[in-house]
Amino acid sequence: MSSALVFFTDLSAAPGKAQRELLTLASRFGTAVVAAATEISAEAREAIAGYGIGTALQAANPGRGFGEHELAVLDAALQHTDADLVLLGNDSFSRELGARIAVRRNAAIVTDVIDVSAELIATKDELAGSYTASAKSTTGVLIAAVKPNSIEDAPAGSAGTVQVTDLVLGDAAAPKVSIVAVEEKVASERPSLSEARVVVAGGRGVDGDFGPLEDLADALGAAIGASRAATDAGWISHDAQVGQTGVTVSPQLYISAGISGAIQQKAGMQTSKYIIAVNKDVDAPVFDIADLGIVGDLAKVLPQAAAEIRRRRA
């Protein structure tokens, strides 16, 4: 049977939702090993064991250049395990690592993956979810960057123990890129945009006021997203941008408010399971892909929706 290596850049705390989905996928293969570019915490070890995975590799980060340590850990983990499949997150940093190790190892990389079969055939979204494609490596190792919300989190139910081994990386050359400053982002109680099961996104139609969207998001336990027009206007930070040049999301529910639905925006959210659109313009392109369309003023529609949700949950 095939062997899988699931790689995390950080396991110093309990695994998040997207990480647990990768553990679920890895556990389907004959042999599964976890590798982390940090020390693996006690909480993370307990979680790993819950998926029936008994082997983990770790290497503490000495703080050298951007991506150099993570690349070295991934390379050493592949040498240690000789895995047939490498599972990564689908964020930009992990995709870059995957591409670099693919070149180094003459491996194949597939991004936007939504599943991998026992025969190592990856299923992925194409053209913003317009269709799906199946891909198989012709060079040996398959590296798959898996989209969040694609795999149903399913622990094995019987936790054993995890044998953790420290990877020996050897002497590294001086990094070509070094980190000169780090600025911590303001913590938010809302879920991560890329992992959220529900996303409420606003565009030019919010006219600078994300208040109604934030109120609805809080009622739903949702993440806040935005179009490029909204982020370029400075109404919300750029890390909230959903679209071709922003974050790609695939939640169970995507609520689009005041967004026309140009192709660049569709590229980032079209694979959402259920889409609700609110827009004043009855001809807005977003209505072409929406499961439910509401022609109206978002400043009136969203507060009513939030109030009704809270009333029903009371």
N, C-alpha and C positions, 0 to 999 in steps of 0.2 A: 504493500500500500504506500501511497505518497506521504511524504513528510512535509510539515509546514513550520515555518519560522515566522512568528509574529513579532514585529519590532516596534518599540515605543521609544520616543525621545525622552520621556519622563515617566517614571513610576515611583516617584518619591511620596506619593499619596495614593489613596484609593482610586482605582481606575474610573474614569468618567464613562458616560453612556456610549460614546463612539468606540472607546477602548474595549468595553465589555462586548460590543457587537463583534469586534475583531477576534476576541477570545472565543466567542461562540463559533465563529466560522472556522478558526484554527482547530477547535476540538473535534471537528467532523473528520479530520484526517487521521491516518494510522498512527503517526507520531507527531506531536506538537511540542514546540519549544518556544518559550518567551525570551526575548532579549530586550534589555533596556539600557539607555545611555546614561543612567543614573543608578544610584543604589536603590534596590527594590524595598519599599517599606513593608512593615508587618501587615498593614491593611491590604496592600497590593498582593502580597504572598497569599493571604487568606482568600482573596478574591480569585486569584489564578487557580488555586487548588479547587475552588468551587466549580471550575469548568473541566475538571478531570485532567488538568495539565500538571505534570509532576516535575518538570525540568525548567529552570530559568537561568539566564546568564545576565550578569550586570557588570558595569564599569563606571565608576564615579567620574563625573566631569571635572577635569582639572582647570576648566575655564579658558581653554585656548580657543583659537579662531572660530569664526562663524561657520558651523556645520562640520568642521574638521573632526571633532571628537565623535559626533554621531556617525559620520561616515566610517571612521575607523572601527567603531563598535559593530556596526552592521557588517562590515567586511570580515571582521574577526569571528562574528557569530556564524556567518555563512561557512567559513572555513571549519569551524568547530562542529557544525551540525550536518553540513553537506545536504541541506534541505532542497526539496524540489520546488517549493513554493515559498515566497516571502510576502507577507501581508503587512501593508502599511496604511496609515490614514490617508485621506485624500486632500489634506490641506497642502498649501503651496510648498511649505518647507519639506514635508515628507515626500511629495512628488519630486522635488529637486534631488533629495537624497536617493530616491529610487532610480532616477535617471543617471545619476553619477555612478552608482554601484552597477547599473546595467552595462554602462560603457566599460567599467573596470573589469567586470566578470563575463562580458560577452553574453549577457542575459537579455531577456525580453521584459519590457515593462508595459503594462496596460493600466490606464487611469480611468476614473469614473466607473469603477467596477461595482456591480450590484450583487454578484454571486460568483462563486467558483465551484465547479463540480468536482467529484472524486477523480475524474479523468483529467483534471487541471485545465478545464476549458472555462475561461472567464467570460461572463456576460456583462456587457457594459452599455451605458446609454450613449447614443450618438445624436449629434445635431440637436442638443437641448432636449433630449428625450423624444424626438420625433420618431425614432425607431431604436431597437436594440440590436447589438451585434455580438457574435460569439468569436472569441479569439483564443488561439493556442500557441504556445511558444514553440518555435522550431529550432531553438538553440540550446535548450536545456532548462535552466531555472526560469520560472515565471515569477515576476514581481508584480503584485496587484495592489493598486491604491484603491481602497474600498470606500465608497460614499457612505456617510452617516445615514441612518434610518433605512438602510437597505437590508440589514440582517436583523431578525427578531432575536433579542437578547434571551438566551435560554441556558442558564447554568445547568451543570450535570446533576446537581442535587445532592451528591455525596462527596464531601470534601476530604481529600487525603492530605498529604504533605507535599511541599515543593522543595526540591533540592536546588539550592542556588549556588552557582559557581561564578567566581570572579574571573572575568576575561583578562588575559594578558595582551596588551596592545603593542608593547615594545616601544622603542624610541620613535617619536614622531618628528617629522621635519617641521621647521618653523612655518606657521600658518601663513597663507597668502593674504588672508583677510582677517583682521583682528577687530574685536568689539571694543570700541572706545567709550561708549556710554550706554547705560540702560535706564529707561524710564518706565516705572511701573504704571500700568493702566489703572484707572479708578475701578474698583470692584463693583460689579452689578449683581443684584439678586436674581435677575432674569437669566434664563438659560442661554447657553452659547448659541449664536445665530446658526452656525453650521450643524449643530446637533439637535436643535429644538424641534419638537413634534408639532408645534404651532408657531407660525410667524405672522406678525401684523406689519405690513410694509406701507410706507407712504411716499408720495412723489411730489411733483410740482403743485398738485392740487391742495396740499396741506397749507400752502402759503406761509410757511415758516412756523406753523403751530403743530407740533407733534403731540400736544396734550391729549386730544381725543384718542389717538392711537395708543399712547402709553396707558391710558385708563383702561381701554379694551384689552390690551396685552396683559395688564395686571389681573384683570378679571379672568383671563384664560390661562394664565401662567405661561404666556408666550414670549418669544423674543421679538425685538424691534428690528425691522429692516427698512431699507430706503432705496430709491432709484438714484442714478447718478446725478440727475438734476437737483435732487434734494441735498445730496452731499456736497456737490460743487457750489451750491448756494450758501453752504456753511450752516445749514439748519440742524445738521446731525453729523457725527464723525464719519470719516470715510470707511472705517471698518464695519459700518452697518450697510454698506452698498451691496445690493444683490444684482447680479447680472453678469454679462460676458466679461467685464473687466473688474468684477467684484467677487463676492462670495456666491458659490453655487449651493442652493439649498434644495432639500427634497423632503419637506415635512408632511405630516398627515393632513394638515390644514394650512393653507396660505391665504391670507386676507390681503388683498391689494386695494389700497385706498388712495384715490387721487393720482393713480399712475396710468398713463395712456396705454402702456403695454407694447412699446417698441420692441423690435427683435432682440436688441441687446439686453433688455430686461427679461424677456421671455427665456433667454438662454440660461438664466440663473435660477429659474423657478418652475419651469414648465413640467418637470417630473414630479411636482407635488401631487399627492394623492387626491386632494380635493381643493379646488380654488374658488374663492368668493371674491368678486370684484365690485367695488363701489366707485362710481364715477358719474359726474354730471353729464358727460358727453355720451349719448346713446351709441355713437359710432366709434367709440374708443376701441382700438384693436384688442385690448385685454379681454373684452367680452367674447372674442372668438375662441378663447381657450378656457374661459371660466365655466365651472359647473353651475354656479349661481351668480347672476348679475343683478345689481341694484343700481338703478339710475336715480341718483339723488345726491344731496349735499352731505359729504362725509362728516361735517361738523354737527349734523343733526342725526344721521344714521348711526354712527358709532356710539355716541353716548346712550342712545336708546338700547342698542344691542348690549352694551356693558351693564346697564341697569337691569335688563331682563335676565341676563346670565346670573347676576348676583341675587336677584329675586328667587330664581329657581334653585339656587344653591343654598339659600337661607334655610 
